[in-house]
Amino acid sequence: MPQNNKYIIAERRAKIAELCFEGYYQQEIAKKLGVNQSQVSRDLKSLSKHWQRESTEAIDKVKARDLAKLAHLERVYHAGWNRSIQEQFTEKKKDSNVDGKITKETSFEMKTLIGDPRFLDGALKCISKREEILGYAAPKRLDHTTGGKEFTENKVIILPSNGRENYERGAEVEQNNEDDSTKSKQSDE
């Protein structure tokens, strides 16, 4: 029963994966390795589950890393916002000369800042990106008529039931224009 040894199984599956990637069919792989085609099929199924699990874990790790970066960046933006709205004290010193005596005057001025909106914009972008990563954001609708750009507005075009109506209307408009031009010529005379 050496086939059940984990090391032998892992080695066989590595060879099967390599041959599969090279484009060999299951029957050909079985012949090369001296095993049944059903064994190759079971090994490929096991490998597929393993690869799928690994790729899902890798995606989850990337998502976790990106979410941690966004959380840090959002904290930085909030700290910047808090600094931009704090009250600011300024000290003004003034030397004055009165009757030969030098006096130093100090005054304080308090200024309340309204805040820098760029910090809030940055925080909102972090929130939006986090929603996109986690799948909370609604999918974007793309317009196939504009080369895949996002929809910006809905346009409604009303077409006549047949082209003849347009032709008849156009003829009426032309006839009315001719009537107007003949009237204006008669009034000029």
Steps between C-alpha positions, in 0.01 A plus 500: 500500500768756417239695298342626825818654629445877517839574351441273202153645445634857513778412258257330259262797513786741427591295191133484394468878536816556298384271218152652507648849460703374209175405326490124541162323525412291806545172311848604383598608851380167640707309243815705575468456877377139494170566682133476403328791324248507788790558744618792288146637499471474882842663545409787264174551689692514829756738349224723365340528846841576650576769240157654546544508879848656463380767257206589727735528797738715295216730395384526861855590609524770233160637601600502868826682419322758284231554765771554765671757274168678444425504874841657568456756223152587627642558851763731349231697316288532815802617701574760230138614508509535880821706478343722234200594718682569828509848647825673425662742743751752372717718715590848380788687660546869453772729628405860550706803599316748718695788657826313457370192673478182303196293586414160372141422427370150443158420362332173422263433218278194471392381159248222439578314180227364276693188397650371180238309295772299321537290815129413500515423129789261562311326781193462276715347226635249754145406600398463137802280422429283805140451383632400157744246647238345728239495224255742664508749215252455219656376179576764241284496191699539183368635173600274212430775247774725642781249522429386856471838673266529797142611443465869571139560409207326340417621151163428346458518126147483365482368150191537279302189425600529134726719292212633291374723780834682504491537122145636506581736784813615321299566185247703701778706656660564160164598352431738790845654454432548128163661576667735750770597251247574223296713742808698598590553131149628426510740792836634380352589163 
